[in-house]
Amino acid sequence: MTKVKDLHRGWIKDPRYRAEYDALEPEFQLARALVAARARAGLTQTELARRMKTSQSYVARIESGKVRPSTAALERFARATGSRLRISFEPVTAARGLKSLLAAAPVKGLDLDRRRNN
């Protein structure tokens, strides 16, 4: 049976796959930050879920990146782990990076290919 990591190793050579994979980096960062905060707090997923008043399976899903948590859920997560939630907006420096962001969440009337606003 072929393992996903072996398939990924081959797929990552495809520029389109690589671009889509790279676009997921912010979600991977969030998942890593959630796991790190829970580990720093010395909590199991079950203990954290109890403190958050949610299920262990929900904690597992947000830590794996399968679910995008709401701001309210992130606030409960922070409180339960003794952490501070900080959300920031950073400028996108490259037009290509901006195109990737907009492809994920298009802004009506903004056309980067024509470099003009409608």
N, C-alpha and C positions, 0 to 999 in steps of 0.2 A: 504494500500500500504506500502511495506517495504521500509524503508529509507536506503540509502547507508551507512550512519554511523553505522546503526544497523548491516548491513551485514558485514561491515569492522570489527566490534567488534568480530564477530564470526570467520571470515577468519583469523584474525591476530594470532589466536591460532595455525594455521597450520604453521609448521616451514618453509616450502617452500615459502608460501605466505609472511611470516614475513621477510625472507631473501630478497625476491624481493622488498618488501616495504622499507626495510632498505637501500637497494642499491639506492633508489631514493632520499635519504636524501640530497645530494648535490643540486639536482634540487629544492627540497622544500626550502632549504636555500636561493638559488638564488631568488626564487619567493618572499620569505619573505623580502629579502633585497631590492628588487625592490619596493615593496609596502611601506616599511619603508622610503625609499629615497623620494618617491613621497609625502608621508604624511608629512615628514619633510619640504619639499619645499612648502607645502600648496597648492598643485595642484590637480585638478580633472584629471581623465584620458583624458578627452577632451582637457583640457588646456595643459597637457603634450604632447599629440599627436600633437597638433598645433606647439609646440616648437620643437618637433622632426621631424616635417614635415612627419608625418605618420597618420594613422587612429586610432581612439579611440579603435576600435576592435582589432588592433594589440597590443596596450598597454594592453588591457584586457587579450589577449592570452598569452603574455609573463609574465604578473603578475600571471596568473593562472598556469603557467608551461606547458600549452598545446603546446607552441612553444619554441624552444631553440633559443634565440636571437644570432645574430652574434656579433663578437667583435665590429664591426662598429656600430651596433644598441645599444650595451651597452655603447659605447663612447658617442653617441648622447643622450642617456638616462641620463648619468652622467652630461653632459653639461647642459641639460635642467632642471635638478634638482639642479644644483649648487653643485654637488658631484664630487668626484675624483674616477675614476675607478681603482681598484687594483686587479690584478689576481696573484695568487701565486700557486706554486707547493709545495706540502708537501709530505714527505716520507710516504709510507704505512708501518706501523710497524708490522702488522700481515700477515702471508702468506694467511690466509683466506680473509683478506681485499684485498690483491693484486689479489687473484683469482677472487673476485667479480668485481674488476675494469677491469681485462683482459677479463672477460666474456662479459662485455659490449662493449669493444673495443679490440679484440684480437690482439696480436702482433705475426706476423708470425715467426715461429722458436722457440718460447718460450713455453716450456712445464713444468708447475709447478709440475705436478704430478710425473714426473721423476727427477725433480730437476737438469735438465741439459738443456743447449741450443743446438739446432741443428745447 
